[in-house]
Amino acid sequence: MQEFLQHTLNGLSFGSVYALIALGYTMVYGILAMINFAHSDIYMMGAFGTFYVINFLKLGESPNPITFAIGLLAAMLFSGLVGFMVEKFAYKPLRNSPKMNVLITAIGVSILFEFGGQIVFGVNPKSFPQLMLDTEVFNFMDISVRLLDIIIYMVTIISLISLSFLIGKTQTGRAMQAVSSRQDMAPLMGININKIISFTFIVGSVLAGIAACLVAMKYPKIDPMMGVKIGTSAFVAAVFGGIGSLPGAVLGGYILGLGEYYLIGYGASTYKEALSFLLLILILLVKPTGLMGKKAKEKI
């Protein structure tokens, strides 16, 4: 039982990261009905943004809450800026183009970031600076609860509550819902579609930056290809939960995180990489709209 609870805590910790990244995928899909394949690379850029800001300010030698706050803020700002630039210069000119053009562009932007990052940042992994000391907070029934895990839980919960408030209680959030529901009718309500789309990209990218900072703190090695695996898993989590559904993205992230850590903990780590694709195949066969997705009705 103790081993099971420890794996559950670890799975929830990494599931939180999947949830944050999956939200970025599902938000963009909900607005534009497109998959932003560069989202995982925006996540990578957030990690490197924090890396260079912390090293420039020489804060890596003094891990404390202020250093963590600065690092998290740097990841959010850097990822948000990159997401805005990607939307403005790569996707916006293709707004009225065929879906295939946008899809190819998204893949091209992803490749550009990955291999361009190897040229700019270098191929070898870099050691991420310590933002907080990962001490054991308490031990319950021989289950170790560490500070970084608590930080991941708390930051994720705050992020999800903030996102829920933004979408459900603010005028901008209601505008996002309107654009997602009927983009053709939104301008008649005085909604600037271009601003809402850009804002959606920024919010999704900020969530990816938060996830990047949290993962880099827990596993302090970053490289230009760090977003490939986690981005694929987060995309699967979004599809599994129901692409376009925010609660579905969160649920899918936690299910995938728990599944992977149960496999690792019980001696089946070899199959960890295959789990996400197995879930994707199963959900597409059984319920193509995902666990919480709804079948869209097309008007003729």
C-alpha positions as CSV (number, residue, x, y, z in Angstrom):
1,M,0.0,0.0,0.0
2,Q,2.8,2.4,0.9
3,E,4.5,1.7,-2.5
4,F,1.2,2.3,-4.3
5,L,0.7,5.7,-2.6
6,Q,4.2,6.8,-3.4
7,H,3.7,6.0,-7.1
8,T,0.4,7.8,-6.9
9,L,2.0,11.0,-5.6
10,N,4.7,10.8,-8.2
11,G,2.1,10.2,-10.9
12,L,0.0,13.1,-9.8
13,S,3.1,15.3,-9.8
14,F,4.0,14.6,-13.4
15,G,0.3,14.4,-14.4
16,S,0.1,18.1,-13.3
17,V,2.7,18.9,-15.9
18,Y,0.9,17.0,-18.6
19,A,-2.3,18.8,-17.7
20,L,-0.7,22.3,-18.0
21,I,0.8,21.5,-21.4
22,A,-2.3,19.7,-22.6
23,L,-4.4,22.8,-21.8
24,G,-2.3,24.8,-24.3
25,Y,-3.1,22.3,-27.1
26,T,-6.8,22.1,-26.3
27,M,-7.2,25.9,-26.0
28,V,-5.8,26.6,-29.4
29,Y,-7.8,23.7,-30.9
30,G,-11.0,25.1,-29.3
31,I,-10.5,28.5,-30.9
32,L,-9.0,27.6,-34.3
33,A,-9.6,23.9,-34.7
34,M,-5.9,23.4,-35.3
35,I,-3.1,21.5,-33.5
36,N,-0.2,23.7,-32.6
37,F,2.6,21.2,-33.0
38,A,5.1,24.0,-32.0
39,H,3.6,24.1,-28.5
40,S,6.0,21.5,-27.1
41,D,8.9,23.6,-28.4
42,I,7.5,26.8,-26.8
43,Y,7.7,24.7,-23.6
44,M,11.4,24.1,-24.3
45,M,12.0,27.8,-25.0
46,G,10.4,28.6,-21.6
47,A,13.0,26.4,-19.9
48,F,15.9,28.0,-21.7
49,G,14.5,31.5,-21.0
50,T,14.6,30.7,-17.3
51,F,18.0,29.2,-17.6
52,Y,19.6,32.3,-19.1
53,V,17.7,34.8,-16.9
54,I,18.8,33.0,-13.7
55,N,22.4,32.7,-14.9
56,F,22.5,36.3,-16.0
57,L,21.3,37.5,-12.6
58,K,23.6,35.0,-10.9
59,L,20.8,33.6,-8.7
60,G,21.5,29.9,-9.1
61,E,23.8,29.9,-6.1
62,S,21.1,31.0,-3.7
63,P,18.0,28.9,-4.1
64,N,15.0,30.4,-2.3
65,P,11.4,31.5,-2.9
66,I,12.5,34.7,-4.5
67,T,14.7,32.9,-7.0
68,F,11.9,30.5,-7.7
69,A,9.4,33.4,-8.3
70,I,11.9,35.1,-10.7
71,G,12.5,31.9,-12.6
72,L,8.8,31.1,-12.9
73,L,8.0,34.6,-14.0
74,A,10.8,34.4,-16.6
75,A,9.5,31.2,-18.0
76,M,5.9,32.6,-18.2
77,L,7.1,35.8,-19.9
78,F,9.5,34.1,-22.3
79,S,7.0,31.4,-23.4
80,G,4.2,33.9,-23.7
81,L,6.3,36.1,-26.0
82,V,7.4,33.2,-28.1
83,G,3.8,32.0,-28.4
84,F,2.6,35.4,-29.5
85,M,5.4,35.7,-32.1
86,V,4.6,32.2,-33.5
87,E,0.9,33.1,-33.9
88,K,1.6,36.5,-35.4
89,F,4.2,35.6,-37.9
90,A,3.5,31.9,-38.7
91,Y,-0.2,31.3,-38.2
92,K,-2.0,34.6,-38.6
93,P,-1.0,35.0,-42.3
94,L,-2.6,31.6,-43.0
95,R,-5.8,32.3,-41.1
96,N,-7.9,31.8,-44.2
97,S,-5.7,29.2,-45.9
98,P,-6.6,25.5,-46.1
99,K,-6.1,23.5,-42.9
100,M,-3.3,21.4,-44.5
101,N,-1.2,24.6,-45.0
102,V,-1.5,25.5,-41.4
103,L,-0.7,21.9,-40.3
104,I,2.5,21.8,-42.4
105,T,3.5,25.3,-41.1
106,A,3.0,24.1,-37.5
107,I,5.3,21.1,-38.1
108,G,7.8,23.4,-39.8
109,V,7.9,25.8,-36.9
110,S,8.4,22.9,-34.5
111,I,11.4,21.6,-36.6
112,L,12.8,25.1,-36.8
113,F,12.7,25.5,-33.0
114,E,14.2,22.0,-32.3
115,F,17.1,22.2,-34.8
116,G,17.5,26.0,-34.5
117,G,17.7,25.5,-30.8
118,Q,20.6,23.0,-31.2
119,I,22.5,25.7,-33.2
120,V,21.8,28.5,-30.7
121,F,21.8,26.6,-27.4
122,G,24.1,23.7,-28.3
123,V,23.4,20.0,-28.6
124,N,24.6,19.0,-25.2
125,P,22.2,19.1,-22.2
126,K,22.6,22.0,-19.8
127,S,22.4,21.8,-16.1
128,F,19.4,23.8,-14.9
129,P,20.1,26.1,-11.9
130,Q,18.6,25.3,-8.5
131,L,15.7,27.5,-7.8
132,M,14.5,25.8,-4.6
133,L,16.1,23.1,-2.4
134,D,14.3,19.8,-2.8
135,T,14.0,18.9,0.9
136,E,11.7,16.4,2.5
137,V,8.7,18.3,4.0
138,F,7.3,15.4,5.9
139,N,7.2,11.6,6.0
140,F,3.8,9.8,6.4
141,M,3.7,6.0,6.7
142,D,7.2,5.9,5.1
143,I,5.9,8.0,2.1
144,S,8.3,10.8,1.4
145,V,6.6,14.1,0.4
146,R,9.2,16.5,-1.0
147,L,9.1,20.3,-1.4
148,L,9.3,20.3,-5.2
149,D,6.3,18.0,-5.4
150,I,4.2,20.3,-3.2
151,I,5.3,23.3,-5.3
152,I,4.2,21.5,-8.5
153,Y,0.8,20.6,-6.9
154,M,0.3,24.2,-5.6
155,V,1.4,26.0,-8.8
156,T,-0.8,23.7,-10.9
157,I,-3.8,24.2,-8.7
158,I,-3.4,28.0,-8.7
159,S,-2.9,28.0,-12.5
160,L,-6.0,25.9,-13.1
161,I,-8.1,28.1,-10.8
162,S,-6.8,31.2,-12.5
163,L,-7.6,29.8,-15.9
164,S,-11.1,28.8,-14.8
165,F,-11.7,32.3,-13.4
166,L,-10.3,33.9,-16.6
167,I,-12.6,31.9,-18.9
168,G,-15.7,31.8,-16.8
169,K,-15.8,35.1,-15.0
170,T,-14.1,37.7,-17.2
171,Q,-15.2,39.6,-20.4
172,T,-12.2,38.3,-22.2
173,G,-13.0,34.7,-21.2
174,R,-16.6,35.1,-22.5
175,A,-15.2,36.5,-25.7
176,M,-13.0,33.4,-26.0
177,Q,-16.0,31.2,-25.6
178,A,-17.9,33.1,-28.2
179,V,-15.1,32.8,-30.7
180,S,-14.7,29.1,-30.0
181,S,-18.5,28.6,-30.4
182,R,-19.2,30.7,-33.5
183,Q,-16.1,32.5,-34.9
184,D,-18.2,33.8,-37.9
185,M,-20.7,35.5,-35.6
186,A,-18.3,36.9,-33.0
187,P,-17.4,40.1,-34.9
188,L,-21.1,41.0,-34.9
189,M,-20.9,41.1,-31.1
190,G,-18.0,43.6,-31.2
191,I,-15.3,40.9,-30.6
192,N,-11.9,41.4,-32.1
193,I,-11.1,37.9,-33.3
194,N,-7.4,38.6,-33.9
195,K,-6.9,39.8,-30.4
196,I,-8.7,36.9,-28.9
197,I,-6.7,34.4,-30.9
198,S,-3.4,36.0,-30.0
199,F,-4.5,36.1,-26.3
200,T,-5.4,32.4,-26.4
201,F,-1.9,31.6,-27.8
202,I,-0.3,33.7,-25.1
203,V,-2.3,32.0,-22.3
204,G,-1.5,28.5,-23.6
205,S,2.1,29.3,-24.0
206,V,2.3,30.8,-20.5
207,L,1.0,27.5,-19.1
208,A,3.6,25.6,-21.1
209,G,6.3,27.9,-19.6
210,I,5.0,27.2,-16.1
211,A,5.3,23.5,-16.8
212,A,8.8,23.9,-18.2
213,C,10.0,25.6,-15.1
214,L,8.5,23.0,-12.8
215,V,9.9,20.0,-14.8
216,A,13.4,21.6,-15.1
217,M,13.4,22.1,-11.3
218,K,12.6,18.5,-10.7
219,Y,14.7,17.0,-13.5
220,P,17.5,19.7,-13.9
221,K,18.7,18.9,-17.4
222,I,17.5,20.8,-20.4
223,D,18.2,20.5,-24.1
224,P,16.5,21.7,-27.4
225,M,14.8,18.3,-27.8
226,M,13.3,18.2,-24.3
227,G,9.8,19.0,-25.6
228,V,9.4,16.2,-28.0
229,K,8.5,13.3,-25.6
230,I,6.5,15.4,-23.1
231,G,4.8,17.3,-25.9
232,T,3.6,14.1,-27.5
233,S,2.4,12.7,-24.2
234,A,0.5,16.0,-23.4
235,F,-1.1,16.0,-26.9
236,V,-2.3,12.4,-26.3
237,A,-3.6,13.5,-22.9
238,A,-5.6,16.4,-24.6
239,V,-7.0,14.0,-27.2
240,F,-7.7,11.3,-24.5
241,G,-9.6,13.8,-22.3
242,G,-11.4,15.3,-25.3
243,I,-9.6,17.8,-27.5
244,G,-11.2,21.2,-27.0
245,S,-12.4,20.4,-23.5
246,L,-10.4,22.1,-20.7
247,P,-11.5,19.7,-18.0
248,G,-10.8,16.8,-20.3
249,A,-7.2,18.0,-20.9
250,V,-6.7,18.1,-17.1
251,L,-8.2,14.7,-16.6
252,G,-6.2,13.2,-19.5
253,G,-3.0,14.6,-18.1
254,Y,-3.5,13.1,-14.7
255,I,-4.6,9.7,-16.0
256,L,-1.5,9.5,-18.3
257,G,0.8,10.6,-15.5
258,L,-0.6,8.0,-13.1
259,G,-0.4,5.3,-15.7
260,E,3.2,6.0,-16.5
261,Y,4.3,6.0,-12.9
262,Y,2.4,2.8,-12.1
263,L,4.2,1.1,-15.0
264,I,7.6,2.4,-13.8
265,G,6.9,1.5,-10.2
266,Y,5.8,-2.0,-10.9
267,G,8.6,-3.1,-13.2
268,A,7.1,-2.3,-16.6
269,S,9.1,0.8,-17.4
270,T,9.9,-0.6,-20.8
271,Y,6.3,0.0,-21.8
272,K,6.1,3.5,-20.5
273,E,6.8,5.1,-23.8
274,A,4.1,3.0,-25.5
275,L,1.4,3.9,-23.0
276,S,0.5,7.2,-24.5
277,F,0.1,5.7,-28.0
278,L,-2.0,2.8,-26.6
279,L,-4.3,5.2,-24.9
280,L,-4.6,7.3,-28.1
281,I,-5.5,4.2,-30.2
282,L,-8.0,3.0,-27.6
283,I,-9.8,6.3,-27.3
284,L,-10.0,6.8,-31.0
285,L,-11.5,3.3,-31.4
286,V,-13.9,3.5,-28.5
287,K,-14.8,7.2,-28.2
288,P,-13.2,9.4,-30.9
289,T,-14.3,12.6,-29.2
290,G,-12.4,11.7,-26.0
291,L,-13.6,11.2,-22.4
292,M,-15.2,14.6,-22.1
293,G,-15.3,15.8,-25.7
294,K,-18.6,16.5,-27.5
295,K,-19.4,15.6,-31.0
296,A,-19.7,18.8,-33.1
297,K,-22.8,19.3,-35.2
298,E,-22.1,20.6,-38.6
299,K,-24.7,22.9,-40.1
300,I,-25.5,22.5,-43.8
